[in-house]
Amino acid sequence: MKQPDVIIVGGGVIGCSIAYHLAAAGVGVALFERKEVAGEASGAAAGMLAPLSESPQPGPFVELCLASLSLFPALADALREETGIDIEYLPSGILRVALTEDEERELRHRLEWQSALGLPLEWVDSEALRRLEPRLAPARGALYSPQEHQVSAGRLTQALAQAAARRGADLRQGVAVTGLLTNGRRVTGVRTTSGRVSGGQVVLAAGSWTGAFARRLGVPLPVRPVRGQMLAFADFALPLRHIVWGEAAYLVPKANGFLFVGATVEEVGFRSVTTVEGQRGLRRGARGLVPSLAHGEVASSWAGLRPGSADGLPILGPVPGWEGLSVAGGHYRNGILLSPITGRLMAQLLTEGKTEISLAPFSPGRFG
């Protein structure tokens, strides 16, 4: 193959977004995915765009999440026009429900500081909540965020991949990267199951496997797999109109009529299988929010491995001590949400050497 300007390791939503933005800038891109596009965490995600759920306090992380959220409406239109794929960008809004006094106290605290971030938020009392979602269990109220939405995670990833290919990116599915080529302290390409490929820059975006590549170079990049199990209820009468977030589970009504329920958080290594205990917990959490789901039909269940980092923040930027190597990983439960801004910023970094939003808080160098 022609020597690319940038080699991307990993065909999840992050790798595909970087390929999409680089190809749009006229950069020669080769992306290698050992299985198929969206074959791991990106295909297993619920697709929530929920920047306020994972942010315990204001700061650079929530600002990054909000910046990415703002890109989705235009991105959804552009991908539909370029590929014909509807990523199912739905303005569901999120109801974060308080079933207990402690949960209400926590949500009201979030309302105080999150109201200053620019998204419209309001407290919904129990009576108004029942009017919004009659099927919910009796609750003390909910924090309503109408501008946190959702997409189909798999469709988003596939659309980014197809649009990148249409723009000239070379996507190699079923080709695993087995190592990195180096010359002194410079990474010059990758070793794959189809041979060696040289390139001007290499970007590690391999999800939970990202850290393994860095460790071969002696770089401490603490990315680990965190299993998340999910299930889907089949179509049922009077579906939910909003995403419902509770302490024990979240419920995401999808465009195809299914209701996604997630998600466990399990430190079990690279075992991406469902368990009886995990599925039982999801069903218990679901019926705690919507009692009638006790009789719901489970249509499917699955598990994915989220790429967690040591401090819960993404890892973005050049790898210290090595030329020609960057990383975009550790997105944990926010890979879908952060995919547009990650692709955009990494493309800026690789083409201009600077970014519109500082990557300093997310630098790989923070781990020593």
Stockholm file with secondary structure:
# STOCKHOLM 1.0

chainA/1-368         MKQPDVIIVGGGVIGCSIAYHLAAAGVGVALFERKEVAGEASGAAAGMLAPLSESPQPGPFVELCLASLSLFPALADALREETGIDIEYLPSGILRVALTEDEERELRHRLEWQSALGLPLEWVDSEALRRLEPRLAPARGALYSPQEHQVSAGRLTQALAQAAARRGADLRQGVAVTGLLTNGRRVTGVRTTSGRVSGGQVVLAAGSWTGAFARRLGVPLPVRPVRGQMLAFADFALPLRHIVWGEAAYLVPKANGFLFVGATVEEVGFRSVTTVEGQRGLRRGARGLVPSLAHGEVASSWAGLRPGSADGLPILGPVPGWEGLSVAGGHYRNGILLSPITGRLMAQLLTEGKTEISLAPFSPGRFG
#=GR chainA/1-368 SS CCCCSEEEECCSHHHHHHHHHHHHTTCCEEEEESSCTTCSHHHHCCCBCCTTTSCSSCSHHHHHHHHHHTTHHHHHHHHHHHHCCCCCCBCCCEEEEECSHHHHHHHHHHHHHHGGGSSCCEEEEHHHHHHHCTTSCCCSEEEEETTCCBCCHHHHHHHHHHHHHHTTCEEEETCCEEEEEEETTEEEEEEETTEEEECSEEEECCGGGHHHHHHTTTCCCCEEEEEEEEEEECCCSSCCSSEEECSSCEEEECTTSCEEEECCCBCCTTCCCCCHHHHHHHHHHHHHHSGGGGGCCEEEEEEEEEEEETTSSCEEEECTTCBTEEEEECCGGGHHHHHHHHHHHHHHHHHHSCCSSCCGGGCGGGGC
#=GC SS_cons         CCCCSEEEECCSHHHHHHHHHHHHTTCCEEEEESSCTTCSHHHHCCCBCCTTTSCSSCSHHHHHHHHHHTTHHHHHHHHHHHHCCCCCCBCCCEEEEECSHHHHHHHHHHHHHHGGGSSCCEEEEHHHHHHHCTTSCCCSEEEEETTCCBCCHHHHHHHHHHHHHHTTCEEEETCCEEEEEEETTEEEEEEETTEEEECSEEEECCGGGHHHHHHTTTCCCCEEEEEEEEEEECCCSSCCSSEEECSSCEEEECTTSCEEEECCCBCCTTCCCCCHHHHHHHHHHHHHHSGGGGGCCEEEEEEEEEEEETTSSCEEEECTTCBTEEEEECCGGGHHHHHHHHHHHHHHHHHHSCCSSCCGGGCGGGGC
//
